[in-house]
């Protein structure tokens, strides 16, 4: 079985050697994970194989995808007598509601929602399934997961209806892969409309025309002339939404990210989730430990940087307009305040939205972002990118 696993990793273009594969087998033989009294869990094997086979964390994402593809559906390596995990059972509780039933479920305002949650936490004594009041799974209560409510607080579980105004869950995101190979050159061609070439730096490129001219003027004696390499001198500050509803657009955003890194010599990028608040981050694996204050970003880069947001702008309007509206923590200032500060600091700005333009009119949050962006929102299509680059180059 592990021979095929080894070839799966190689097929995923991971630099895994036979020596590293033999190290993994030795570790399993020595029972580094899974002592004789216990079964070796899939998590144990995952971490053991990753630490023995992957030598650079930049390959973690490729390893995760190859591992998931090969071991899809495998829960444990040796034991089949464990209890069925609770989250598997919770998925069965998801209800199919008719349109009439969904329309009958009333929304709560922000203050009422928070106050009601506080009361439920004080009153509830145990786990609850179904229903419309308590914190539980599979019902129509605004608190819990696995059910339906047009505007609630998701507590644990996975999102499905994209209607939660706050999420009580510890979530991990992954960085966008900037080595993604593009299936088409269209994105690069569109980004090239934002160009301003200049020759800067050390003279390390042969100036053929200048060399011929100088040699001719020097009575035929060779006089080599060098010049700095020609680069696109445009400076770009790229802010990318990651996680949540953006998971549906990872492949397309990675393509644009790869193209941007190839086209722009001066490219700086940061991540945010849903809306920009008082901090952003560079690495999603360490996003809680290595935060970058948004004020520092505003002060660090000059106003000649072109500011480009990439995000689906799909969230609760509270996340944009309400202090404390972030789904992850209680932000002191509304996201709209930070968006206005950024667009004031960088006058050349645009928002690229991977959501189909046909659904924009049905998302209240998109309308709010469009207003804050002075209608400078463009779809992540060839035409949309060309229009955005033309606007930024003016």
C-alpha positions as CSV (number, residue, x, y, z in Angstrom):
1,X,0.0,0.0,0.0
2,X,2.7,2.5,0.9
3,X,4.6,1.9,-2.4
4,X,1.5,3.3,-4.2
5,X,1.4,6.1,-1.7
6,X,5.1,6.9,-2.5
7,X,4.3,7.1,-6.2
8,X,1.3,9.2,-5.6
9,X,3.5,11.8,-3.9
10,X,6.0,11.7,-6.7
11,X,3.1,12.1,-9.2
12,X,2.1,15.3,-7.3
13,X,5.6,16.7,-8.0
14,X,6.8,16.4,-4.4
15,X,10.6,15.9,-4.1
16,X,10.3,12.6,-2.2
17,X,13.3,10.3,-2.3
18,X,13.6,6.6,-1.7
19,X,15.7,7.3,1.3
20,X,13.0,9.3,2.9
21,X,10.4,6.6,2.1
22,X,12.6,4.0,3.8
23,X,12.9,6.3,6.8
24,X,9.1,6.3,7.1
25,X,9.0,2.5,6.9
26,X,11.7,2.3,9.7
27,X,9.6,4.7,11.8
28,X,6.5,2.5,11.4
29,X,8.5,-0.7,12.1
30,X,9.9,1.0,15.3
31,X,6.3,1.9,16.3
32,X,7.0,5.6,16.6
33,X,3.3,6.1,16.4
34,X,0.6,3.7,17.4
35,X,2.0,1.6,20.3
36,X,0.9,-2.1,20.4
37,X,-2.0,-1.4,22.8
38,X,-3.5,1.3,20.6
39,X,-4.5,1.7,17.0
40,X,-2.5,4.1,14.8
41,X,-4.8,6.9,13.9
42,X,-4.8,8.5,10.5
43,X,-3.7,11.8,12.2
44,X,-0.7,10.1,13.7
45,X,0.3,8.6,10.4
46,X,-0.3,11.9,8.6
47,X,2.1,13.8,10.8
48,X,4.7,11.0,10.8
49,X,4.7,10.8,7.0
50,X,4.8,14.5,6.6
51,X,7.8,15.0,8.9
52,X,9.7,12.2,7.2
53,X,8.8,12.8,3.6
54,X,8.5,16.6,3.3
55,X,11.6,18.7,4.0
56,X,10.2,22.2,3.2
57,X,7.0,23.6,4.5
58,X,6.3,25.2,1.1
59,X,5.3,21.7,-0.1
60,X,2.8,21.1,2.7
61,X,-0.1,22.1,0.6
62,X,0.8,19.7,-2.2
63,X,1.4,16.9,0.4
64,X,-2.0,17.5,2.0
65,X,-3.8,17.2,-1.4
66,X,-1.9,14.1,-2.4
67,X,-2.5,12.5,1.1
68,X,-6.2,13.3,1.0
69,X,-6.5,11.9,-2.6
70,X,-4.8,8.6,-1.7
71,X,-6.3,8.0,1.7
72,X,-9.8,9.4,1.0
73,X,-12.3,7.7,3.2
74,X,-9.8,5.9,5.5
75,X,-10.5,6.7,9.1
76,X,-7.8,4.5,10.9
77,X,-5.0,2.3,9.8
78,X,-5.6,-0.7,12.0
79,X,-8.7,-0.3,14.2
80,X,-12.3,-0.5,13.1
81,X,-13.9,-0.8,16.5
82,X,-14.0,2.8,17.5
83,X,-17.2,4.8,18.0
84,X,-18.6,6.7,15.0
85,X,-17.6,10.4,15.4
86,X,-20.3,12.8,16.4
87,X,-19.8,15.1,13.5
88,X,-20.7,12.2,11.1
89,X,-24.0,11.8,12.8
90,X,-24.7,15.5,12.9
91,X,-24.7,15.6,9.1
92,X,-27.8,13.3,9.1
93,X,-29.7,15.9,11.1
94,X,-29.6,18.5,8.3
95,X,-33.1,19.3,7.3
96,X,-34.6,20.0,3.9
97,X,-37.0,22.9,4.3
98,X,-39.5,24.2,1.8
99,X,-39.3,27.8,0.6
100,X,-42.5,28.6,2.6
101,X,-40.9,27.1,5.8
102,X,-37.7,29.1,5.2
103,X,-39.7,32.3,4.7
104,X,-41.5,31.7,8.0
105,X,-38.2,31.8,10.0
106,X,-37.7,35.4,11.2
107,X,-34.4,37.2,11.4
108,X,-33.1,38.8,14.6
109,X,-31.3,42.1,14.7
110,X,-27.7,42.2,15.8
111,X,-28.3,43.3,19.4
112,X,-31.2,40.9,19.9
113,X,-29.1,38.0,18.4
114,X,-26.2,38.6,20.8
115,X,-28.5,39.1,23.8
116,X,-30.5,35.9,23.0
117,X,-27.2,33.9,22.6
118,X,-26.1,35.1,26.0
119,X,-29.4,33.9,27.6
120,X,-29.3,30.5,25.9
121,X,-25.7,29.9,27.2
122,X,-26.9,30.6,30.7
123,X,-30.1,28.5,30.4
124,X,-29.1,25.5,28.3
125,X,-27.8,22.5,30.3
126,X,-27.1,19.8,27.6
127,X,-26.8,19.0,23.9
128,X,-29.8,19.6,21.7
129,X,-30.8,18.3,18.3
130,X,-33.4,20.0,16.1
131,X,-35.8,22.6,17.2
132,X,-35.9,26.3,16.8
133,X,-34.7,27.7,20.2
134,X,-31.7,26.0,21.8
135,X,-28.1,25.8,20.7
136,X,-27.9,22.6,18.7
137,X,-27.7,20.8,15.4
138,X,-30.1,20.2,12.5
139,X,-32.8,22.7,13.5
140,X,-33.9,26.2,12.7
141,X,-32.4,27.9,15.7
142,X,-30.2,30.8,15.0
143,X,-27.5,29.2,17.2
144,X,-25.6,26.0,16.2
145,X,-24.8,24.2,13.0
146,X,-26.2,21.7,10.5
147,X,-29.6,23.3,10.2
148,X,-31.1,26.4,8.5
149,X,-31.6,30.0,9.7
150,X,-31.4,33.1,7.4
151,X,-29.3,35.0,9.9
152,X,-27.6,33.3,12.9
153,X,-24.4,32.4,14.7
154,X,-22.7,29.2,13.6
155,X,-21.1,27.4,16.5
156,X,-18.7,24.7,15.2
157,X,-19.5,22.5,12.2
158,X,-19.2,23.5,8.6
159,X,-21.0,26.3,6.9
160,X,-23.6,25.6,4.2
161,X,-26.1,28.4,3.7
162,X,-23.6,31.3,3.8
163,X,-25.9,33.2,6.1
164,X,-24.1,33.2,9.5
165,X,-23.3,36.7,10.8
166,X,-20.7,35.3,13.3
167,X,-18.8,32.0,13.5
168,X,-17.8,30.5,16.9
169,X,-15.1,28.2,15.7
170,X,-11.3,27.9,15.4
171,X,-10.5,27.8,11.7
172,X,-7.3,27.3,9.8
173,X,-6.7,28.6,6.3
174,X,-4.0,27.8,3.8
175,X,-1.9,30.2,1.7
176,X,-2.7,30.6,-2.0
177,X,-0.1,28.7,-4.0
178,X,1.9,31.1,-6.0
179,X,3.5,28.3,-8.1
180,X,0.2,27.3,-9.7
181,X,0.7,26.7,-13.4
182,X,-1.8,28.6,-15.5
183,X,-3.8,26.7,-18.1
184,X,-4.0,29.8,-20.1
185,X,-2.0,33.0,-20.6
186,X,-5.1,35.2,-20.6
187,X,-4.7,36.4,-17.1
188,X,-1.1,37.4,-17.6
189,X,-2.1,39.2,-20.8
190,X,-4.8,41.1,-19.0
191,X,-2.5,42.1,-16.1
192,X,0.1,43.4,-18.7
193,X,-2.3,46.3,-19.4
194,X,-1.0,47.7,-16.0
195,X,2.6,48.4,-17.1
196,X,5.1,51.1,-16.8
197,X,8.6,49.9,-17.9
198,X,11.8,51.4,-16.5
199,X,15.5,50.4,-16.5
200,X,16.8,50.4,-12.9
201,X,19.5,48.7,-10.9
202,X,22.9,47.3,-12.0
203,X,23.9,47.3,-15.7
204,X,23.9,43.6,-16.4
205,X,22.2,43.4,-19.8
206,X,24.0,43.9,-23.1
207,X,23.0,47.0,-25.0
208,X,23.5,45.7,-28.5
209,X,22.6,48.9,-30.4
210,X,24.7,51.0,-28.0
211,X,27.6,48.6,-28.4
212,X,27.5,48.8,-32.2
213,X,27.3,52.5,-32.1
214,X,30.2,52.9,-29.6
215,X,32.3,50.4,-31.5
216,X,31.7,52.2,-34.8
217,X,32.6,55.5,-33.2
218,X,35.8,53.9,-31.8
219,X,37.2,53.0,-35.2
220,X,36.1,49.4,-35.0
221,X,37.6,48.6,-31.6
222,X,35.1,46.7,-29.6
223,X,33.4,48.9,-26.9
224,X,30.8,46.9,-25.0
225,X,28.0,48.9,-23.5
226,X,25.8,47.4,-20.7
227,X,22.5,48.7,-19.3
228,X,20.0,47.8,-16.5
229,X,17.4,45.2,-17.3
230,X,14.0,46.5,-18.3
231,X,11.3,45.8,-15.7
232,X,7.7,46.7,-15.1
233,X,8.0,49.4,-12.6
234,X,4.4,49.4,-11.4
235,X,4.0,48.8,-7.6
236,X,1.1,46.6,-6.5
237,X,-0.4,46.0,-3.0
238,X,-2.5,42.9,-3.2
239,X,-5.0,42.1,-0.4
240,X,-6.6,38.7,-0.7
241,X,-9.7,37.3,1.1
242,X,-9.1,33.7,2.2
243,X,-11.2,31.0,3.8
244,X,-15.0,30.5,4.2
245,X,-16.9,31.2,0.9
246,X,-13.6,31.9,-0.8
247,X,-12.7,28.2,-0.7
248,X,-15.0,27.8,-3.8
249,X,-12.7,30.1,-5.8
250,X,-9.2,28.9,-4.7
251,X,-8.1,27.6,-8.1
252,X,-9.0,30.9,-9.9
253,X,-7.5,33.1,-7.3
254,X,-4.3,31.0,-7.3
255,X,-4.1,31.5,-11.1
256,X,-4.3,35.3,-10.7
257,X,-1.8,35.3,-7.8
258,X,0.7,33.3,-9.9
259,X,0.2,35.7,-12.8
260,X,0.6,38.7,-10.6
261,X,3.8,37.4,-9.1
262,X,5.2,36.8,-12.6
263,X,4.2,40.2,-14.0
264,X,4.9,42.6,-11.2
265,X,8.4,43.0,-9.8
266,X,7.2,45.2,-7.0
267,X,4.3,43.1,-5.5
268,X,3.4,43.1,-1.8
269,X,0.5,40.9,-0.6
270,X,-1.5,40.2,2.6
271,X,-4.4,38.1,3.6
272,X,-7.7,39.0,5.3
273,X,-10.9,37.1,6.0
274,X,-14.2,38.5,4.6
275,X,-13.4,42.2,5.4
276,X,-10.3,44.1,6.3
277,X,-10.1,45.1,10.0
278,X,-7.2,46.3,12.2
279,X,-4.7,43.6,11.2
280,X,-3.9,41.3,8.3
281,X,-1.3,38.6,7.9
282,X,1.3,37.1,5.4
283,X,1.1,33.4,6.4
284,X,-2.1,31.6,7.1
285,X,-0.4,28.9,9.2
286,X,0.9,31.5,11.6
287,X,-1.9,34.1,11.2
288,X,-2.6,34.4,14.9
289,X,1.0,34.7,15.9
290,X,2.3,37.0,13.1
291,X,-0.3,39.7,12.6
292,X,0.5,42.9,10.7
293,X,-1.4,45.9,11.9
294,X,-3.3,47.6,9.1
295,X,-2.0,51.0,10.2
296,X,1.6,49.7,9.6
297,X,0.7,48.7,6.1
298,X,-0.8,52.1,5.4
299,X,2.3,53.8,6.7
300,X,4.8,51.5,5.1
301,X,3.8,51.8,1.4
302,X,3.6,55.0,-0.6
303,X,0.5,56.2,-2.4
304,X,2.0,55.2,-5.7
305,X,1.1,51.6,-5.0
306,X,-1.9,50.3,-6.9
307,X,-4.3,48.7,-4.3
308,X,-6.1,45.5,-5.5
309,X,-8.5,43.6,-3.3
310,X,-9.5,40.0,-4.3
311,X,-12.6,38.7,-2.5
312,X,-16.2,37.6,-3.1
313,X,-17.5,40.3,-0.7
314,X,-20.1,37.7,0.4
315,X,-20.7,38.0,4.1
316,X,-23.2,39.5,6.6
317,X,-23.5,43.3,6.2
318,X,-22.8,43.4,10.0
319,X,-19.2,42.3,9.2
320,X,-18.7,45.5,7.2
321,X,-20.8,48.1,9.1
322,X,-20.9,46.9,12.7
323,X,-18.1,47.2,15.4
324,X,-17.7,43.6,16.7
325,X,-19.1,42.3,13.4
326,X,-16.1,40.1,12.5
327,X,-16.9,36.4,12.6
328,X,-13.7,35.7,14.3
329,X,-13.2,38.3,17.0
330,X,-14.7,41.5,18.4
331,X,-13.2,44.3,16.2
332,X,-13.3,47.7,17.8
333,X,-13.9,49.5,14.5
334,X,-16.2,48.6,11.7
335,X,-14.6,47.1,8.5
336,X,-16.0,50.0,6.5
337,X,-13.8,52.4,8.4
338,X,-10.6,50.4,7.5
339,X,-11.7,50.1,3.9
340,X,-12.1,53.9,3.7
341,X,-8.7,54.4,5.3
342,X,-7.0,52.1,2.7
343,X,-8.7,53.6,-0.3
344,X,-7.8,57.1,1.0
345,X,-4.2,56.1,1.4
346,X,-4.0,54.5,-2.0
347,X,-6.0,56.5,-4.5
348,X,-5.6,53.9,-7.3
349,X,-7.6,51.0,-6.1
350,X,-10.0,48.2,-7.4
351,X,-11.8,45.2,-6.1
352,X,-11.7,41.9,-8.1
353,X,-14.7,39.6,-7.3
354,X,-14.6,35.9,-8.3
355,X,-18.3,35.6,-7.8
356,X,-20.3,35.6,-11.1
357,X,-21.5,39.1,-11.8
358,X,-25.1,37.9,-12.3
359,X,-25.4,37.2,-8.5
360,X,-24.0,40.5,-7.3
361,X,-27.4,42.2,-7.2
362,X,-28.7,39.5,-4.8
363,X,-26.0,39.9,-2.2
364,X,-26.5,42.9,0.2
365,X,-22.9,42.8,1.3
366,X,-21.6,43.1,-2.3
367,X,-23.7,46.3,-2.8
368,X,-22.2,47.7,0.4
369,X,-18.6,46.9,-0.7
370,X,-19.3,48.4,-4.2
371,X,-20.4,51.6,-2.6
372,X,-17.3,51.8,-0.4
373,X,-15.2,51.0,-3.5
374,X,-16.8,53.9,-5.4
375,X,-18.2,51.2,-7.8
376,X,-14.7,50.0,-8.7
377,X,-15.6,46.4,-8.5
378,X,-14.8,44.1,-11.4
379,X,-15.5,40.4,-12.0
380,X,-12.6,37.9,-12.2
381,X,-12.9,37.4,-15.9
382,X,-10.7,38.4,-18.8
383,X,-12.9,41.4,-19.6
384,X,-13.2,42.4,-16.0
385,X,-9.4,42.2,-15.4
386,X,-8.7,44.3,-18.5
387,X,-11.2,46.9,-17.4
388,X,-9.7,47.0,-13.9
389,X,-6.1,47.3,-15.2
390,X,-7.1,50.1,-17.6
391,X,-8.7,52.0,-14.7
392,X,-5.7,51.6,-12.5
393,X,-3.3,52.7,-15.2
394,X,-5.0,56.1,-15.7
